[in-house]
Amino acid sequence: MEVYIGLGTNLGDRRAHLRAGIDGLREAGLFPRAVSSVWETEPLGTDHSGWFLNMALAATNDRSPRELLELLLEVESRNGRRRGEPNGPRTLDLDLLLVGNLRIDEPGLRLPHPRMWLRRFVLEPLAEIAPDLVNPESGRSVAEECRRLRDIASVRRLGELAPAKDALL
């Protein structure tokens, strides 16, 4: 099944945290087939948090959504993620956005991600790798949803994430 994941960070060496997130997913056997550029985004819901770097990736997967979520939480934890205030600072944030066409509403797991269609920092990177992907609720593509957003947060494309010296991205 096709899976889409959002990545974000706003602490320390942000590019290194994004790289570590992608590497952690690979090490666990989840190999990206598409990776967006890096996008710098204004923090939402807080005024004491540094600007974020965000990305999106697509991969083919045979795990259950719950197993995927556990994998993402494990990779976050290994990379120093400590959960605190909502929208607060973080070394690495991995959000499970979509798993195929599944719709799930369980404690701790909602698919599609409940706020993804309202967030420019999610939709801009996602539109780069999957512009024709459809929102199952509205029937609109990611690109169309992006154009309709009322989110005024600043988002700008920075370019490709350079791989570590000895790794391939």
C-alpha angles and dihedrals in degrees: 000000000000114000129191122202131187119214127199141168138168105172132084119332095003096186091051090052091052090048090049090051093053091044091049091053091049092049088054091052099260104126118193116231092187132021125187128224120267114272125196113217138186113246116255127218096010138067098199099061126096122242116280133233110217137187140167130217137189125210140167112245141181098190124105116257090251091052089049092051091050090050091052092049090049093051090048092050093048087054096054102267112161115182115229133130119012112261088008129139117299140174093216134001120187115186123192100223105172138356108195109296094320120141113199131171109179132135106287095003128076124164130225089035102264098232102030095101090056098051124085091195088063100038100046094058091038092051088055093060102026111019093158096049107123129231101230091211099052103021089230124128122247089252091053092047089050092054091050096052120125090196106120097186113131114256125174134176113240099181138248124346105244112227122241112271094263101031137080120227 
